[in-house]
Amino acid sequence: MPRYDPTRGLSLEISDGANVKDLLHHLKMPKSQSWMVVLNGRVLKPDTPLVNDNCLYVVPAVFGG
């Protein structure tokens, strides 16, 4: 991901009213892979609205057992 620094993360602005699904689209995350967006240890649903100054983690979803 361009401009991403693993020690500092990535700061970006998205439109008002954006949700998790909009964020993943903005980041151009591959649709062929499942992604989880985490806030304060909680996995967010795709329709969860985003709020200014959220610190989010975007990680690939892991399946298996």
C-alpha positions as CSV (number, residue, x, y, z in Angstrom):
1,M,0.0,0.0,0.0
2,P,1.6,3.3,-1.1
3,R,2.5,5.8,1.7
4,Y,2.0,3.2,4.4
5,D,4.6,3.2,7.1
6,P,4.4,0.2,9.4
7,T,5.8,2.2,12.4
8,R,3.4,5.1,12.0
9,G,0.5,3.8,10.0
10,L,-1.4,5.8,7.4
11,S,-3.4,8.9,7.9
12,L,-6.1,9.7,5.4
13,E,-9.4,11.6,4.9
14,I,-12.6,10.2,3.5
15,S,-15.9,11.8,3.0
16,D,-18.4,12.5,5.7
17,G,-20.8,9.7,6.3
18,A,-18.3,7.1,5.1
19,N,-18.5,3.6,6.5
20,V,-16.1,0.6,6.7
21,K,-17.0,-0.6,3.2
22,D,-16.2,2.9,1.8
23,L,-12.9,2.8,3.6
24,L,-11.9,-0.5,2.1
25,H,-12.9,0.8,-1.4
26,H,-10.9,4.0,-0.8
27,L,-7.9,1.9,0.1
28,K,-8.3,-0.3,-3.0
29,M,-8.2,-3.4,-0.9
30,P,-8.5,-6.5,-3.2
31,K,-12.1,-7.8,-3.2
32,S,-10.7,-11.3,-3.8
33,Q,-9.6,-11.3,-0.1
34,S,-11.7,-10.9,3.1
35,W,-10.7,-8.0,5.3
36,M,-11.4,-7.1,8.9
37,V,-11.4,-3.5,10.2
38,V,-10.8,-3.3,13.9
39,L,-11.4,-0.4,16.4
40,N,-10.6,-0.8,20.1
41,G,-10.3,-4.5,19.8
42,R,-13.8,-4.9,18.1
43,V,-14.3,-6.1,14.5
44,L,-16.5,-3.6,12.7
45,K,-19.3,-4.5,10.3
46,P,-19.2,-3.2,6.7
47,D,-22.0,-0.7,7.3
48,T,-20.5,0.8,10.5
49,P,-20.1,4.6,10.1
50,L,-16.6,6.0,10.7
51,V,-15.9,8.9,13.0
52,N,-13.2,11.6,12.8
53,D,-9.8,10.6,14.4
54,N,-10.6,6.9,14.6
55,C,-7.5,4.7,14.8
56,L,-8.4,1.6,12.8
57,Y,-6.5,-1.6,12.0
58,V,-7.2,-3.2,8.6
59,V,-6.1,-6.8,8.6
60,P,-6.7,-9.8,6.4
61,A,-9.4,-12.2,7.8
62,V,-8.0,-15.6,8.7
63,F,-10.0,-18.7,8.4
64,G,-9.3,-22.2,9.5
65,G,-9.1,-24.3,12.6
